[in-house]
């Protein structure tokens, strides 16, 4: 993911929660006053033209060496790290680091006894990160991504460095090797903010997830497996804009045969989904009052008035997934340079240097609208000789659009209507402005040529004996009386203008008054 610094938005704070049951973990999410320094993934803090921020993160509890740590859940990375003492830990002699979207952690690789989601794993490899302003004692992050992306596994070089979920699936062969995540939003009046994480079981009431389309995990080239994520293809033209029409897209992933299909990464540790710049522009640029704020570190970020309701959706496997309007723009108590309150467009332009293996990162603002099921298949270390392919299933959770609208009005105070269809026409004209200008100029040249041709055709030229020109045309012949001359004195002195009605009647180009 991309490296960035921005003082505005979501620095990740680890927050304590309680275990729900043996295989199910409750997830705590909360917004709190922002810290001054950058933290883990999804920290997009502050920007030119923006002030203040609030934080949002999803965390759960683990026990390592008997000590409890509150760790961020992150499907976009694969390693476990903690800050603080782990009784009984063993040093492997290896040292490594993990580069996140924002910031990096590094330290010695150690082994400790882990309790997570009702499972106990002996000698789990983790990164021991020193305490700092960005990493307080008792906090950490648990990577839930594929083992291929593990920096710890690469540093150790054998199965001792396997990820947490790989170790669980290896030693509990009767446990189905899948993970599910359900995230909530803190300002939703209909649903509570905390979420749930399960290993090997489905949340009650969400059993329909297993009947959803199985989306194959697109695999990166063998020589680039460190960039492997939980990623899959959207449907062709799979992003539906505010006007109800598919947003025109083209993938940057060379291996994708259908260039209208984008590759999306599902990343629970990334606050703002990152999408192609053209997609972000199509969503926000025509909103009245929208502004694209530029920052030397992060790039560009859209802000809009907080009372504008935007509805978009995504198509995966033939299923439409609506995005709650409270997730298409985020109210983080931000203001512009003039002190006006603004909201952040959640689907922001992705860095062009992010990756050649995916087009977009669907983070928290997207994931709050689905129940996410990830089946590891053969992505578990030691099972590469099997035939089960990893896949993802998505169950839409924002299906009642009237309730979503009501939620938006309740939270934002009002919902300002705007005509996205008219705006989209303007956007298309702007997008093709060079072509429009070129066609207009060409049409103008053709029209002038046609007028000139008609004039020449209708004015057949002949020489008189005296050498004067005589034009035969559809205009009034010269031998007929000229129209009356204008009374210039009635025009008030200067006499340079003519009343419109007289102009309309003038049809003699040889009138001596001209």
C-alpha positions as CSV (number, residue, x, y, z in Angstrom):
1,X,0.0,0.0,0.0
2,X,1.1,3.5,-0.2
3,X,3.3,5.5,2.1
4,X,1.8,8.8,3.2
5,X,1.6,11.4,5.8
6,X,-1.4,13.7,6.3
7,X,-2.5,15.4,9.6
8,X,-6.2,14.7,9.5
9,X,-7.9,11.5,9.9
10,X,-7.7,8.1,11.3
11,X,-4.7,7.2,13.4
12,X,-5.2,3.7,14.7
13,X,-5.7,3.4,18.4
14,X,-5.9,-0.1,20.0
15,X,-9.0,-0.4,22.1
16,X,-9.9,-3.2,24.6
17,X,-12.8,-5.5,24.1
18,X,-14.3,-8.6,25.7
19,X,-14.3,-12.1,24.3
20,X,-17.8,-13.1,23.0
21,X,-17.4,-16.9,22.9
22,X,-15.0,-19.7,22.1
23,X,-14.6,-19.1,18.4
24,X,-16.0,-15.6,18.1
25,X,-14.4,-12.3,19.1
26,X,-16.1,-9.0,19.6
27,X,-14.5,-6.1,17.9
28,X,-14.4,-2.6,19.4
29,X,-14.4,0.4,17.2
30,X,-14.3,4.0,18.4
31,X,-13.5,7.5,17.4
32,X,-11.3,9.5,19.8
33,X,-9.2,12.7,19.7
34,X,-6.5,12.4,17.2
35,X,-2.8,11.9,18.1
36,X,-0.2,14.2,16.7
37,X,1.9,11.5,15.1
38,X,1.3,8.9,12.4
39,X,0.3,5.4,13.4
40,X,-0.6,2.2,11.6
41,X,-2.6,1.5,8.5
42,X,-5.3,3.8,7.4
43,X,-3.8,6.8,9.2
44,X,-4.6,9.6,6.9
45,X,-4.0,12.5,9.3
46,X,-4.5,16.1,8.5
47,X,-4.0,17.8,5.2
48,X,-3.5,21.2,3.7
49,X,-6.8,23.0,4.0
50,X,-8.1,20.6,6.7
51,X,-7.8,20.7,10.4
52,X,-8.4,18.4,13.3
53,X,-9.6,14.8,13.0
54,X,-11.1,11.9,14.8
55,X,-9.8,8.4,14.9
56,X,-11.4,5.1,14.0
57,X,-10.1,1.6,14.3
58,X,-11.2,-2.0,14.9
59,X,-9.4,-3.9,17.6
60,X,-9.7,-7.1,19.6
61,X,-7.9,-8.7,22.5
62,X,-5.3,-11.4,22.5
63,X,-3.2,-12.9,25.2
64,X,0.5,-13.5,24.6
65,X,2.6,-15.1,27.3
66,X,-0.2,-14.5,29.7
67,X,-0.3,-10.7,29.1
68,X,-3.3,-9.1,27.3
69,X,-2.8,-6.9,24.3
70,X,-5.4,-4.9,22.3
71,X,-4.5,-5.5,18.7
72,X,-5.9,-3.9,15.4
73,X,-7.4,-6.5,13.1
74,X,-5.8,-6.2,9.7
75,X,-6.7,-8.4,6.7
76,X,-4.2,-6.3,4.6
77,X,-1.1,-7.6,6.3
78,X,0.1,-11.0,7.6
79,X,2.2,-10.5,10.7
80,X,1.6,-10.2,14.5
81,X,3.4,-7.5,16.4
82,X,2.9,-6.2,20.0
83,X,4.5,-3.6,22.2
84,X,5.2,-4.7,25.8
85,X,6.5,-7.5,27.9
86,X,5.7,-11.1,26.9
87,X,6.6,-13.5,29.8
88,X,8.4,-16.6,28.7
89,X,9.1,-15.4,25.2
90,X,12.0,-16.9,23.2
91,X,14.3,-15.0,20.9
92,X,14.8,-16.5,17.4
93,X,17.8,-14.4,16.6
94,X,16.0,-12.9,13.6
95,X,15.1,-9.3,13.1
96,X,12.7,-7.9,10.5
97,X,10.2,-5.1,9.8
98,X,6.8,-4.6,8.3
99,X,6.0,-1.7,6.0
100,X,2.4,-0.5,6.3
101,X,0.4,1.9,4.2
102,X,1.5,4.5,6.7
103,X,4.7,4.0,8.8
104,X,6.8,0.9,9.6
105,X,7.5,-1.3,12.6
106,X,10.6,-3.3,13.2
107,X,12.3,-5.3,15.9
108,X,13.4,-8.8,16.9
109,X,11.3,-11.8,16.0
110,X,10.3,-13.8,19.1
111,X,8.1,-16.7,20.1
112,X,5.3,-16.7,22.7
113,X,2.3,-18.7,23.7
114,X,-0.8,-17.1,22.1
115,X,-4.5,-17.3,23.0
116,X,-6.7,-16.0,20.2
117,X,-10.4,-16.6,19.3
118,X,-10.6,-19.5,21.7
119,X,-7.4,-21.2,20.3
120,X,-4.1,-21.7,22.0
121,X,-0.9,-21.6,19.9
122,X,2.4,-22.5,21.4
123,X,5.5,-20.6,20.3
124,X,3.7,-18.2,17.9
125,X,6.1,-16.0,16.1
126,X,5.6,-12.3,16.6
127,X,7.5,-9.0,16.2
128,X,8.6,-7.3,19.4
129,X,8.2,-3.6,18.7
130,X,9.7,-1.1,21.1
131,X,7.4,1.4,22.8
132,X,7.2,4.8,21.1
133,X,4.8,7.7,20.6
134,X,3.2,5.6,17.9
135,X,3.1,2.3,19.8
136,X,2.1,2.3,23.4
137,X,2.6,-0.6,25.7
138,X,-0.2,-3.2,25.6
139,X,-1.1,-2.6,22.0
140,X,-0.3,-4.2,18.7
141,X,-1.7,-5.5,15.4
142,X,-2.6,-8.9,14.1
143,X,-2.2,-9.5,10.4
144,X,-4.9,-11.8,9.0
145,X,-3.6,-11.9,5.4
146,X,-2.1,-14.8,3.4
147,X,1.1,-16.5,4.7
148,X,2.8,-15.5,1.5
149,X,2.9,-11.9,2.7
150,X,4.5,-12.6,6.0
151,X,7.8,-10.8,6.6
152,X,8.3,-12.9,9.8
153,X,8.0,-16.1,7.8
154,X,10.6,-14.8,5.3
155,X,12.9,-13.8,8.1
156,X,12.8,-17.2,9.8
157,X,12.6,-19.2,6.6
158,X,10.5,-22.1,7.8
159,X,7.1,-23.0,9.3
160,X,8.1,-21.6,12.7
161,X,7.4,-18.2,11.2
162,X,3.9,-19.1,10.0
163,X,1.1,-16.6,10.6
164,X,-1.4,-16.9,13.5
165,X,-4.3,-18.3,11.4
166,X,-2.0,-20.7,9.5
167,X,-0.9,-22.1,12.9
168,X,-4.5,-22.5,14.1
169,X,-5.6,-24.3,10.9
170,X,-2.6,-26.6,11.0
171,X,-3.0,-27.8,14.5
172,X,-6.9,-27.9,14.4
173,X,-7.5,-29.9,11.3
174,X,-11.2,-30.2,12.1
175,X,-11.7,-26.5,12.1
176,X,-12.7,-25.1,8.7
177,X,-10.0,-22.8,7.5
178,X,-12.0,-19.6,7.1
179,X,-12.3,-16.2,8.7
180,X,-15.4,-13.9,8.9
181,X,-15.5,-10.2,9.8
182,X,-18.5,-7.9,10.4
183,X,-17.8,-4.2,11.0
184,X,-20.3,-1.6,12.3
185,X,-20.2,2.2,12.2
186,X,-20.2,4.4,15.3
187,X,-22.8,7.0,14.0
188,X,-25.4,4.6,12.7
189,X,-28.6,5.0,14.7
190,X,-29.9,1.6,13.5
191,X,-26.9,-0.6,14.3
192,X,-24.3,-0.6,17.0
193,X,-20.7,0.2,16.2
194,X,-18.8,-2.9,17.4
195,X,-18.3,-5.8,15.1
196,X,-17.4,-9.5,15.2
197,X,-14.6,-11.7,14.1
198,X,-15.0,-15.5,13.8
199,X,-12.6,-18.3,13.0
200,X,-14.2,-21.4,11.5
201,X,-17.9,-20.4,12.2
202,X,-20.6,-18.2,10.8
203,X,-22.3,-15.5,12.8
204,X,-25.9,-16.3,13.8
205,X,-28.3,-14.6,11.4
206,X,-25.8,-14.4,8.6
207,X,-25.9,-18.0,7.3
208,X,-26.8,-16.7,3.9
209,X,-23.1,-15.8,3.4
210,X,-22.4,-19.4,2.3
211,X,-24.9,-19.1,-0.6
212,X,-23.2,-16.0,-2.0
213,X,-21.0,-16.2,-5.2
214,X,-17.5,-17.5,-4.5
215,X,-15.1,-14.9,-5.7
216,X,-11.7,-16.5,-6.6
217,X,-8.7,-14.9,-5.0
218,X,-6.6,-13.5,-7.8
219,X,-3.0,-14.7,-7.3
220,X,0.0,-12.5,-7.9
221,X,3.0,-13.8,-9.9
222,X,5.3,-16.3,-8.0
223,X,8.2,-13.8,-8.0
224,X,5.9,-11.2,-6.3
225,X,4.2,-13.2,-3.6
226,X,5.1,-10.7,-1.0
227,X,2.4,-8.6,-2.5
228,X,-0.3,-11.2,-2.2
229,X,-3.5,-10.0,-0.5
230,X,-7.1,-11.1,-0.2
231,X,-8.1,-9.7,-3.6
232,X,-10.6,-10.5,-6.3
233,X,-12.1,-9.1,-9.5
234,X,-15.1,-6.8,-9.6
235,X,-17.7,-7.4,-12.3
236,X,-17.1,-5.7,-15.6
237,X,-18.0,-2.0,-15.1
238,X,-18.7,-3.0,-11.5
239,X,-18.8,0.4,-9.8
240,X,-22.1,2.2,-10.0
241,X,-21.9,6.0,-9.6
242,X,-24.3,8.5,-8.0
243,X,-26.2,8.7,-11.3
244,X,-27.0,5.0,-11.3
245,X,-24.7,4.3,-14.2
246,X,-21.5,2.3,-14.3
247,X,-18.4,4.4,-13.9
248,X,-16.0,3.9,-16.9
249,X,-12.9,2.1,-15.7
250,X,-9.8,0.3,-17.0
251,X,-7.6,-2.0,-15.0
252,X,-3.9,-1.4,-14.5
253,X,-3.3,-5.1,-13.8
254,X,-1.7,-6.6,-16.9
255,X,-2.7,-10.1,-16.2
256,X,-6.5,-9.2,-16.2
257,X,-7.9,-10.3,-19.5
258,X,-11.1,-8.2,-19.3
259,X,-9.8,-4.6,-19.0
260,X,-13.1,-3.4,-17.6
261,X,-12.7,-5.6,-14.4
262,X,-10.8,-4.0,-11.6
263,X,-8.9,-6.0,-8.9
264,X,-9.9,-5.0,-5.4
265,X,-8.1,-5.8,-2.1
266,X,-10.2,-6.3,1.1
267,X,-8.3,-4.5,3.9
268,X,-9.9,-4.1,7.3
269,X,-6.9,-2.0,8.4
270,X,-7.4,0.7,5.8
271,X,-9.8,3.4,6.8
272,X,-10.4,5.1,3.4
273,X,-10.9,2.9,0.4
274,X,-8.4,3.8,-2.3
275,X,-9.9,3.7,-5.9
276,X,-8.6,4.9,-9.3
277,X,-8.6,8.7,-9.5
278,X,-11.2,8.7,-12.3
279,X,-13.6,6.7,-10.0
280,X,-13.1,9.1,-7.1
281,X,-13.7,12.1,-9.5
282,X,-16.8,10.5,-10.9
283,X,-18.2,10.1,-7.4
284,X,-17.4,13.5,-5.9
285,X,-16.4,16.1,-8.5
286,X,-19.9,17.2,-9.4
287,X,-21.1,17.6,-5.8
288,X,-21.8,21.3,-5.2
289,X,-19.0,22.6,-3.0
290,X,-16.7,19.6,-3.7
291,X,-13.0,20.4,-3.5
292,X,-10.0,18.4,-4.4
293,X,-7.4,19.2,-1.7
294,X,-3.8,18.6,-2.7
295,X,-1.1,17.5,-0.3
296,X,2.6,17.0,-1.1
297,X,2.8,13.8,0.9
298,X,-0.5,12.1,0.3
299,X,-1.5,13.5,-3.1
300,X,-5.2,14.4,-3.5
301,X,-8.2,14.1,-1.3
302,X,-11.8,15.1,-1.9
303,X,-13.9,17.1,0.6
304,X,-17.6,17.8,0.2
305,X,-20.4,19.5,2.3
306,X,-21.6,17.2,5.0
307,X,-25.3,17.3,4.2
308,X,-24.9,16.0,0.6
309,X,-26.1,12.4,0.4
310,X,-24.2,10.2,-2.1
311,X,-25.3,6.7,-3.1
312,X,-23.0,4.3,-4.9
313,X,-22.7,0.5,-5.2
314,X,-20.3,-2.2,-6.3
315,X,-21.0,-5.4,-8.2
316,X,-19.3,-8.7,-7.3
317,X,-20.3,-12.0,-8.8
318,X,-23.5,-10.6,-10.2
319,X,-24.5,-9.3,-6.7
320,X,-25.0,-5.6,-6.1
321,X,-23.6,-4.2,-2.8
322,X,-25.0,-0.7,-1.9
323,X,-22.8,1.6,0.2
324,X,-24.4,3.4,3.1
325,X,-24.3,7.2,2.5
326,X,-22.7,7.6,5.9
327,X,-19.8,5.6,4.4
328,X,-19.4,7.5,1.1
329,X,-18.6,10.6,3.1
330,X,-17.1,10.8,6.6
331,X,-17.8,13.5,9.2
332,X,-14.5,13.8,11.1
333,X,-15.1,17.4,12.5
334,X,-12.8,18.7,9.8
335,X,-12.9,22.3,8.5
336,X,-11.5,24.0,5.4
337,X,-9.2,27.0,5.3
338,X,-12.2,29.3,5.8
339,X,-13.4,27.4,8.9
340,X,-16.3,25.8,7.1
341,X,-17.2,22.3,8.2
342,X,-16.5,19.7,5.5
343,X,-16.8,16.0,5.2
344,X,-14.2,13.7,3.6
345,X,-15.1,11.7,0.6
346,X,-14.3,8.2,1.7
347,X,-13.3,6.7,-1.6
348,X,-10.1,8.5,-2.4
349,X,-7.7,8.5,-5.3
350,X,-5.2,5.7,-5.0
351,X,-1.5,6.3,-5.4
352,X,-0.3,5.4,-8.9
353,X,2.7,3.7,-7.3
354,X,0.6,1.5,-5.0
355,X,1.0,-1.8,-6.8
356,X,0.9,-3.5,-10.2
357,X,-1.2,-6.4,-8.8
358,X,-4.4,-4.5,-7.8
359,X,-6.4,-1.4,-8.7
360,X,-8.1,-0.5,-5.5
361,X,-8.1,-1.1,-1.7
362,X,-11.6,-1.6,-0.2
363,X,-11.1,-0.6,3.4
364,X,-13.3,0.0,6.3
365,X,-15.8,2.3,4.6
366,X,-16.6,-0.5,2.1
367,X,-16.4,-3.4,4.6
368,X,-19.0,-1.8,6.9
369,X,-21.5,-2.7,4.2
370,X,-20.7,-6.4,3.9
371,X,-20.3,-9.5,5.9
372,X,-16.9,-10.7,4.8
373,X,-16.0,-14.4,4.5
374,X,-12.4,-15.4,3.6
375,X,-11.7,-19.1,2.9
376,X,-7.9,-19.7,3.0
377,X,-8.0,-22.8,0.8
378,X,-4.5,-23.8,-0.2
379,X,-3.1,-20.5,1.2
380,X,-2.4,-22.4,4.4
381,X,1.3,-23.3,4.7
382,X,1.9,-26.9,4.0
383,X,-1.2,-27.5,2.0
384,X,0.0,-26.3,-1.4
385,X,-0.4,-29.8,-2.8
386,X,-4.2,-29.7,-2.3
387,X,-6.7,-28.6,-4.9
388,X,-8.9,-26.2,-2.9
389,X,-8.5,-22.6,-4.1
390,X,-8.9,-19.7,-1.7
391,X,-12.0,-17.6,-2.2
392,X,-14.0,-14.7,-0.8
393,X,-17.8,-14.3,-0.2
394,X,-19.6,-11.1,0.4
395,X,-23.0,-10.7,1.9
396,X,-24.5,-7.2,1.5
397,X,-25.7,-5.6,4.8
398,X,-26.9,-2.2,3.5
399,X,-30.0,-3.4,1.7
400,X,-32.7,-1.0,3.0
401,X,-32.0,2.2,1.1
402,X,-34.9,4.0,2.9
403,X,-33.4,3.2,6.2
404,X,-30.0,4.3,5.0
405,X,-31.5,7.6,4.0
406,X,-33.2,8.0,7.3
407,X,-30.0,7.2,9.1
408,X,-28.2,9.9,7.1
409,X,-30.8,12.6,7.8
410,X,-30.8,11.6,11.6
411,X,-27.0,11.8,11.8
412,X,-26.2,14.8,9.5
413,X,-29.3,16.8,10.3
414,X,-30.5,17.0,6.7
415,X,-30.0,15.5,3.2
416,X,-29.3,18.0,0.5
417,X,-30.6,16.8,-2.8
418,X,-28.6,17.3,-6.0
419,X,-29.0,16.1,-9.6
420,X,-26.2,13.7,-10.3
421,X,-27.5,12.9,-13.8
422,X,-27.1,16.5,-14.9
423,X,-23.8,16.8,-13.1
424,X,-22.6,13.6,-14.8
425,X,-23.3,15.1,-18.2
426,X,-21.2,18.1,-17.3
427,X,-18.5,15.8,-16.0
428,X,-18.4,13.9,-19.3
429,X,-18.2,17.1,-21.3
430,X,-15.2,18.2,-19.1
431,X,-13.6,14.8,-19.4
432,X,-13.8,15.0,-23.3
433,X,-13.3,18.8,-23.5
434,X,-10.4,18.5,-26.0
435,X,-12.5,16.3,-28.3
436,X,-15.5,18.6,-28.0
437,X,-13.3,21.6,-28.9
438,X,-11.7,19.8,-31.8
439,X,-15.1,18.7,-33.2
440,X,-16.5,22.2,-32.7
441,X,-13.6,23.9,-34.6
442,X,-13.8,21.4,-37.4
443,X,-17.6,21.9,-37.7
444,X,-17.0,25.7,-37.7
445,X,-14.5,25.4,-40.5
446,X,-16.9,23.2,-42.5
447,X,-19.8,25.6,-41.9
448,X,-17.7,28.7,-43.0
449,X,-16.6,26.8,-46.1
450,X,-20.2,25.9,-47.0
451,X,-21.2,29.6,-46.6
452,X,-18.4,30.7,-48.8
453,X,-19.2,28.1,-51.4
454,X,-22.9,29.2,-51.5
455,X,-21.9,32.9,-51.8
456,X,-19.5,32.2,-54.7
457,X,-22.0,30.0,-56.4
458,X,-24.7,32.6,-56.2
459,X,-22.6,35.5,-57.3
460,X,-21.5,34.6,-60.8
461,X,-18.9,37.2,-61.8
462,X,-18.7,39.0,-65.2
463,X,-16.6,41.9,-66.5
464,X,-18.3,45.0,-68.0
465,X,-16.6,46.9,-70.9
466,X,-15.7,49.6,-68.4
467,X,-14.0,47.1,-66.2
468,X,-16.5,47.2,-63.3
469,X,-17.7,44.1,-61.5
470,X,-21.3,43.1,-61.8
471,X,-22.7,40.4,-59.4
472,X,-25.8,38.5,-60.2
473,X,-27.1,37.2,-56.9
474,X,-30.2,36.6,-54.8
475,X,-29.8,39.9,-53.1
476,X,-31.4,43.1,-54.4
477,X,-30.0,44.1,-57.8
478,X,-28.0,47.3,-58.2
479,X,-30.3,48.8,-60.8
480,X,-33.2,48.9,-58.3
481,X,-33.7,51.8,-55.9
482,X,-31.6,51.6,-52.8
483,X,-33.5,51.5,-49.4
484,X,-34.0,54.8,-47.6
485,X,-30.9,56.1,-45.8
486,X,-31.0,56.2,-42.0
487,X,-31.5,59.4,-40.2
488,X,-28.2,59.5,-38.3
489,X,-29.1,62.6,-36.5
490,X,-31.9,60.8,-34.7
491,X,-29.3,58.4,-33.2
492,X,-27.9,61.1,-31.0
493,X,-24.8,62.7,-32.4
494,X,-22.3,59.9,-33.0
495,X,-24.4,58.0,-35.4
496,X,-22.3,54.7,-35.2
497,X,-25.2,52.4,-34.3
498,X,-28.4,51.4,-36.0
499,X,-31.7,50.4,-34.6
500,X,-32.1,46.6,-34.7
501,X,-35.3,46.8,-36.8
502,X,-33.4,48.7,-39.5
503,X,-30.5,46.3,-39.4
504,X,-33.0,43.5,-40.0
505,X,-34.4,45.2,-43.1
506,X,-31.0,46.0,-44.6
507,X,-30.3,43.9,-47.7
508,X,-28.0,46.0,-50.0
509,X,-24.3,45.6,-49.4
510,X,-23.5,48.5,-51.8
511,X,-25.5,51.1,-49.8
512,X,-23.2,54.2,-49.7
513,X,-24.0,54.7,-46.0
514,X,-21.8,51.6,-45.3
